[in-house]
Amino acid sequence: MTFSICVRERYTDDDGGDQVRFGVAVTTRLPGVGTLCPFASSDGAVATQSLVNVDLGRKGIEYLGDGVAVDDALEALLNADDGKRKRQLHGVDADGTFAFSGEECNDWYGHVVGENYTVAGNLLTGESVIDDTAAAYESDAHGEAPLAERLIDALAAGHEAGGDRREDLTVQSAALLVCTTADDETDAPYYNDLRVDATETPIADLRETYETAKRGYETVLEKYADESDAE
C-alpha cells in the first residue's frame, strides 16, 4: 500500500491549554486506501500497509486509547500476527514512535523515524520517496498552515520523487486524517478527514478536495457568526 506518514504535534489552543494533534496521510496505486490504511484518534495515529491487516490499525488505536505505549501496542500486535513478515506498520502517540517493515515486503520498501513522525513505504521507485516525504514534512513541521495541508505537501514530495512503482495501475487513491486531544470536537474542521477513493491524480485531487472543504468550513463559520451577530 505504497507510502504514508504519521505525525504528532504539540500546540497551544485558543484558551492557552496544551494540546496534541495527530495526523496520518497515505497514497497508493489502488482504489479506496482510506478504508484500509490510516487510523487516528486523540491518542495517536497508525498506518497499516504492504499486505494489509486492517486489524493492526484498528486494534492499535484501541490499545493507545487504553493507555498502552505505541511501541508496546504495535509490537504486541505484530508478534501475534502470522503474516508479520509481509506487513508494514508504523505510528505515533503522545510520547513515542514506532515503525516496522517486514522482510518479505516488496521492493523498494523501508521506513524512517523522526522525532515526531514516521514514514514508511513499499513497492516504491526508491528510497528517495520516503526521504523526500520526511524532508517535506520536516521543512514546515509545526508550521502555521493546518496539519492536513502540510500532510498533503509531504505526500506530494514523495509522489514527485517517484512514488509507487506500479505504473500499469492507473486507478489510485489518497487519504488523510487529523485528530486532536482538544476536548471539544464539535467544531473540528471538515478538512481533517478526507479521502479520494478512485482517481488517476490522487495528490492533486486530495489537495483540491482539501481546499474545497476548507473553503466550505470557513463559509459555514462566517455564516453562523453573522447570524449570531444579527440576533
C-alpha positions as CSV (number, residue, x, y, z in Angstrom):
1,M,0.0,0.0,0.0
2,T,2.6,2.5,-1.1
3,F,3.7,5.2,1.3
4,S,2.3,7.0,4.3
5,I,3.3,9.4,7.1
6,C,2.2,9.6,10.7
7,V,2.7,12.8,12.7
8,R,2.5,14.2,16.3
9,E,2.5,17.9,17.0
10,R,2.1,19.7,20.3
11,Y,0.3,23.1,20.3
12,T,-1.4,25.6,22.5
13,D,-5.2,26.1,21.9
14,D,-7.0,29.4,22.0
15,D,-7.6,29.1,25.7
16,G,-3.9,28.6,26.4
17,G,-4.2,24.9,27.0
18,D,-1.6,22.4,26.0
19,Q,-2.9,20.0,23.3
20,V,-1.5,17.4,20.8
21,R,-2.7,16.8,17.3
22,F,-2.1,13.6,15.4
23,G,-2.2,13.1,11.6
24,V,-1.8,10.4,9.1
25,A,-1.8,10.5,5.3
26,V,-1.4,7.9,2.6
27,T,-1.5,7.4,-1.2
28,T,-1.3,4.2,-3.3
29,R,-1.9,2.9,-6.8
30,L,-5.1,1.1,-5.8
31,P,-8.6,2.4,-5.0
32,G,-10.0,3.1,-1.6
33,V,-6.8,3.3,0.5
34,G,-8.7,5.4,3.1
35,T,-10.8,2.4,4.1
36,L,-7.7,0.3,4.9
37,C,-4.6,2.1,5.9
38,P,-5.0,5.3,8.0
39,F,-6.2,5.3,11.6
40,A,-6.1,8.2,14.1
41,S,-7.7,9.3,17.4
42,S,-7.0,11.7,20.2
43,D,-4.4,9.2,21.4
44,G,-2.3,8.7,18.3
45,A,-2.0,7.8,14.6
46,V,-1.3,4.5,12.9
47,A,-0.8,3.3,9.4
48,T,-1.0,-0.3,8.3
49,Q,0.1,-1.3,4.8
50,S,2.0,-3.7,2.5
51,L,-0.1,-6.9,2.8
52,V,-2.7,-5.0,4.8
53,N,-4.0,-6.3,8.0
54,V,-6.7,-3.7,9.0
55,D,-6.9,-5.1,12.5
56,L,-3.4,-3.8,13.2
57,G,-4.7,-0.3,12.7
58,R,-8.0,-0.7,14.4
59,K,-6.6,-2.5,17.4
60,G,-3.5,-0.3,17.5
61,I,-5.7,2.7,18.1
62,E,-7.8,0.9,20.6
63,Y,-4.6,-0.1,22.6
64,L,-3.4,3.5,22.5
65,G,-6.8,4.5,24.0
66,D,-6.3,2.0,26.8
67,G,-3.0,3.8,27.7
68,V,-0.6,1.3,26.1
69,A,2.5,3.0,24.6
70,V,2.7,2.9,20.8
71,D,5.8,0.7,20.6
72,D,4.4,-1.8,23.0
73,A,1.0,-1.8,21.4
74,L,2.1,-2.3,17.8
75,E,4.9,-4.7,18.6
76,A,2.4,-6.9,20.5
77,L,0.0,-6.9,17.6
78,L,2.8,-7.8,15.2
79,N,4.0,-10.6,17.4
80,A,0.6,-12.2,17.3
81,D,0.3,-11.8,13.5
82,D,1.3,-14.9,11.4
83,G,1.8,-12.5,8.4
84,K,4.2,-10.2,10.2
85,R,7.0,-10.7,7.6
86,K,4.7,-9.1,4.9
87,R,3.5,-6.2,7.0
88,Q,4.4,-2.6,7.3
89,L,3.1,-0.9,10.4
90,H,4.1,2.5,11.9
91,G,2.7,5.2,14.1
92,V,3.0,7.8,16.9
93,D,1.4,8.5,20.2
94,A,1.8,11.4,22.6
95,D,5.3,10.4,23.6
96,G,6.7,7.8,21.3
97,T,7.1,6.5,17.7
98,F,7.2,3.0,16.1
99,A,8.0,1.7,12.6
100,F,8.3,-1.8,11.3
101,S,8.9,-3.2,7.8
102,G,8.7,-7.0,7.4
103,E,11.5,-8.7,5.4
104,E,9.0,-10.0,2.9
105,C,7.6,-6.6,1.8
106,N,8.1,-5.8,-1.9
107,D,11.0,-3.7,-3.0
108,W,11.7,-0.9,-2.6
109,Y,10.5,-0.9,0.9
110,G,11.6,0.8,4.1
111,H,10.8,3.4,6.7
112,V,12.3,6.4,8.5
113,V,11.6,7.6,12.1
114,G,11.9,11.3,13.1
115,E,11.5,12.9,16.4
116,N,7.7,13.5,15.9
117,Y,6.9,11.4,12.8
118,T,7.2,8.2,11.0
119,V,7.2,7.5,7.2
120,A,7.0,4.1,5.5
121,G,6.5,2.7,2.1
122,N,6.7,-0.4,-0.1
123,L,6.6,-1.1,-3.9
124,L,8.3,2.3,-4.3
125,T,10.6,3.6,-7.1
126,G,13.3,4.0,-4.4
127,E,14.4,5.3,-1.0
128,S,14.1,8.9,-2.1
129,V,10.3,8.6,-1.9
130,I,10.2,8.3,1.9
131,D,13.2,10.5,2.3
132,D,11.6,13.3,0.4
133,T,8.3,12.8,2.2
134,A,10.0,13.1,5.5
135,A,12.1,16.1,4.4
136,A,9.0,18.0,3.2
137,Y,7.2,17.5,6.5
138,E,10.3,18.5,8.5
139,S,10.8,21.7,6.4
140,D,7.5,23.0,7.8
141,A,6.8,21.0,11.0
142,H,4.6,22.8,13.4
143,G,4.0,25.4,10.7
144,E,1.2,27.9,10.5
145,A,-0.7,26.0,7.8
146,P,-3.2,23.4,9.1
147,L,-1.6,19.9,9.5
148,A,-3.9,18.5,6.9
149,E,-2.4,20.8,4.3
150,R,1.1,20.1,5.3
151,L,0.5,16.3,5.1
152,I,-0.7,16.7,1.5
153,D,2.5,18.6,0.8
154,A,4.5,15.7,2.3
155,L,2.7,13.2,0.1
156,A,3.3,15.4,-2.9
157,A,7.0,15.4,-2.3
158,G,7.1,11.6,-2.2
159,H,4.9,11.4,-5.3
160,E,7.3,13.7,-7.2
161,A,10.2,11.5,-6.1
162,G,8.7,8.6,-7.9
163,G,6.0,7.2,-5.6
164,D,4.5,3.8,-6.2
165,R,6.4,2.0,-9.0
166,R,3.4,0.1,-10.4
167,E,2.8,2.5,-13.3
168,D,0.5,0.0,-15.0
169,L,-2.0,0.6,-12.2
170,T,-3.7,3.9,-13.1
171,V,-6.6,3.9,-10.6
172,Q,-5.2,5.4,-7.4
173,S,-6.3,6.9,-4.1
174,A,-5.2,9.0,-1.2
175,A,-6.5,9.9,2.2
176,L,-5.7,12.0,5.3
177,L,-7.0,12.0,8.9
178,V,-6.2,14.5,11.7
179,C,-7.3,14.3,15.3
180,T,-6.6,16.3,18.5
181,T,-6.6,16.0,22.2
182,A,-8.8,19.1,22.5
183,D,-11.9,18.2,24.5
184,D,-14.5,19.9,22.2
185,E,-14.5,18.0,18.9
186,T,-17.9,19.5,17.7
187,D,-16.0,22.3,15.8
188,A,-13.4,20.0,14.3
189,P,-12.7,21.2,10.7
190,Y,-14.3,19.3,7.9
191,Y,-11.0,19.1,6.1
192,N,-9.4,17.0,8.8
193,D,-10.9,13.7,7.4
194,L,-10.7,13.4,3.7
195,R,-10.5,10.7,1.1
196,V,-10.1,10.4,-2.7
197,D,-11.1,6.8,-3.4
198,A,-10.6,6.4,-7.2
199,T,-8.7,8.8,-9.5
200,E,-5.6,8.9,-11.8
201,T,-4.3,12.1,-10.0
202,P,-4.6,11.3,-6.3
203,I,-2.5,14.1,-4.8
204,A,-3.9,16.8,-7.0
205,D,-7.4,15.6,-6.2
206,L,-6.8,15.3,-2.5
207,R,-5.4,18.9,-2.5
208,E,-8.5,20.2,-4.4
209,T,-10.8,18.3,-2.0
210,Y,-9.0,19.8,0.9
211,E,-9.1,23.3,-0.5
212,T,-12.8,23.0,-1.3
213,A,-13.6,21.5,2.2
214,K,-11.6,24.3,3.9
215,R,-13.4,26.9,1.9
216,G,-16.8,25.4,2.9
217,Y,-15.8,25.2,6.5
218,E,-14.8,28.8,6.6
219,T,-18.0,29.8,4.8
220,V,-20.1,28.0,7.4
221,L,-18.2,29.7,10.3
222,E,-18.8,33.1,8.7
223,K,-22.5,32.4,8.0
224,Y,-23.3,31.4,11.6
225,A,-21.1,34.1,13.0
226,D,-23.1,36.7,11.0
227,E,-26.4,35.2,12.1
228,S,-25.3,35.2,15.8
229,D,-24.3,38.9,15.5
230,A,-27.7,39.7,13.9
231,E,-29.5,38.1,16.8
